């Protein structure tokens, strides 16, 4: 193989590599069109006969609000809703939701989650029972 033939093959290889990079940038990595295509909703696939069905994707539920020791706050709910919240304590104790009479043990530095129906209206204290420390309030408004 002569030097001219080697240079020709090298030039062809460089042209192919440049064309590949340009094509990749045009199709996805660069520009807004890739993002627009990805964000466009599509209709669910219709399974062919005998094929399995596609599982619906679940919308992630936001984490319940967090009540922490030393920073009391009031959480507001409406009668008929589900009351959901988390409590983090600095010491081992029991978290008590007055009025609803809900009790849960909590270990130091750990978090417990409460979830129950808002069936009683009013303002209810959430406290560390043994320490007698108020963590916050739950306010349940009538529907």
C-alpha positions as CSV (number, residue, x, y, z in Angstrom):
1,X,0.0,0.0,0.0
2,X,1.4,3.4,-1.0
3,X,1.5,6.4,1.2
4,X,-1.1,8.1,-1.0
5,X,-3.5,5.2,-0.5
6,X,-3.0,5.3,3.3
7,X,-3.7,9.1,3.4
8,X,-6.9,8.5,1.3
9,X,-8.1,5.9,3.8
10,X,-7.2,8.1,6.7
11,X,-9.1,11.0,5.1
12,X,-12.2,8.8,4.5
13,X,-12.1,7.6,8.2
14,X,-11.9,11.2,9.5
15,X,-14.8,12.3,7.3
16,X,-16.9,9.3,8.6
17,X,-16.0,10.1,12.2
18,X,-17.0,13.8,11.8
19,X,-20.2,12.8,10.1
20,X,-21.0,10.5,13.0
21,X,-20.4,13.2,15.6
22,X,-22.6,15.7,13.7
23,X,-25.4,13.1,13.3
24,X,-25.3,12.3,17.1
25,X,-25.4,15.9,18.0
26,X,-28.3,16.6,15.6
27,X,-30.3,13.6,16.9
28,X,-30.1,13.9,20.6
29,X,-27.3,15.3,22.7
30,X,-27.5,18.9,21.5
31,X,-30.5,21.2,20.8
32,X,-34.0,21.4,22.3
33,X,-35.7,19.1,19.9
34,X,-34.7,16.0,21.8
35,X,-36.1,17.5,25.0
36,X,-39.4,18.4,23.3
37,X,-39.8,14.9,21.8
38,X,-39.1,13.3,25.2
39,X,-41.6,15.6,27.0
40,X,-44.4,15.0,24.5
41,X,-47.0,12.6,26.0
42,X,-47.7,9.5,24.0
43,X,-50.8,7.3,24.0
44,X,-50.5,4.1,25.9
45,X,-49.5,1.1,23.7
46,X,-52.3,-1.1,22.7
47,X,-51.3,-4.7,23.3
48,X,-51.5,-7.1,20.4
49,X,-53.6,-10.2,21.0
50,X,-52.0,-12.5,23.4
51,X,-49.5,-9.8,24.6
52,X,-49.4,-8.7,28.2
53,X,-50.8,-5.3,29.2
54,X,-48.6,-2.4,30.1
55,X,-48.6,-1.4,33.8
56,X,-49.7,2.2,34.5
57,X,-47.0,4.4,35.9
58,X,-47.8,5.6,39.3
59,X,-47.5,9.3,40.1
60,X,-45.2,9.6,43.1
61,X,-46.9,10.9,46.2
62,X,-45.2,13.9,47.8
63,X,-43.6,13.1,51.2
64,X,-45.8,14.1,54.2
65,X,-44.8,17.3,56.0
66,X,-42.2,16.8,58.8
67,X,-42.6,18.1,62.4
68,X,-39.3,18.3,64.2
69,X,-38.6,18.8,67.9
70,X,-37.8,22.4,68.7
71,X,-39.7,23.9,65.7
72,X,-43.5,23.7,66.4
73,X,-45.8,24.2,63.5
74,X,-49.5,23.8,62.6
75,X,-50.5,21.5,59.9
76,X,-53.9,22.2,58.3
77,X,-56.3,19.6,56.9
78,X,-60.0,19.4,55.9
79,X,-62.5,16.9,57.4
80,X,-62.7,13.8,55.3
81,X,-59.1,14.1,54.1
82,X,-56.3,11.8,55.2
83,X,-54.0,13.3,57.8
84,X,-50.4,12.5,56.9
85,X,-47.3,13.8,58.6
86,X,-43.9,12.7,59.9
87,X,-42.3,13.4,63.3
88,X,-38.6,13.4,64.1
89,X,-37.5,13.5,67.8
90,X,-34.1,14.0,69.5
91,X,-34.9,11.4,72.2
92,X,-36.7,8.1,72.7
93,X,-40.3,8.9,73.5
94,X,-43.9,8.4,72.3
95,X,-45.6,10.9,69.9
96,X,-49.1,11.5,71.0
97,X,-51.8,13.1,68.8
98,X,-54.3,14.5,71.3
99,X,-58.0,14.3,70.4
100,X,-57.4,11.4,67.9
101,X,-55.6,9.6,70.7
102,X,-52.9,8.2,68.3
103,X,-49.6,7.1,69.9
104,X,-46.4,5.9,68.2
105,X,-43.0,5.2,69.6
106,X,-40.1,7.2,68.2
107,X,-36.4,6.5,68.7
108,X,-33.8,9.3,69.1
109,X,-32.9,10.7,65.6
110,X,-35.5,8.6,63.9
111,X,-38.8,9.5,62.1
112,X,-42.3,8.0,62.4
113,X,-45.1,8.6,60.0
114,X,-48.8,9.1,60.9
115,X,-51.7,8.5,58.5
116,X,-55.3,8.5,59.6
117,X,-58.7,9.9,58.5
118,X,-59.5,13.5,59.5
119,X,-62.8,12.6,61.2
120,X,-62.8,15.2,64.0
121,X,-62.6,18.9,63.5
122,X,-60.7,21.3,65.7
123,X,-57.1,21.9,66.7
124,X,-55.1,19.0,68.2
125,X,-51.8,19.1,69.9
126,X,-49.0,16.8,68.8
127,X,-46.5,16.2,71.6
128,X,-43.7,14.0,72.9
129,X,-45.7,12.3,75.6
130,X,-43.1,11.5,78.3
131,X,-41.2,14.7,77.9
132,X,-44.4,16.8,77.8
133,X,-42.9,18.7,74.8
134,X,-45.3,20.2,72.2
135,X,-44.2,19.5,68.7
136,X,-47.0,21.2,66.8
137,X,-50.7,21.2,66.1
138,X,-53.1,19.7,63.6
139,X,-55.9,21.9,62.5
140,X,-58.9,20.1,60.9
141,X,-61.4,22.4,59.3
142,X,-65.0,21.3,58.6
143,X,-65.8,20.3,55.0
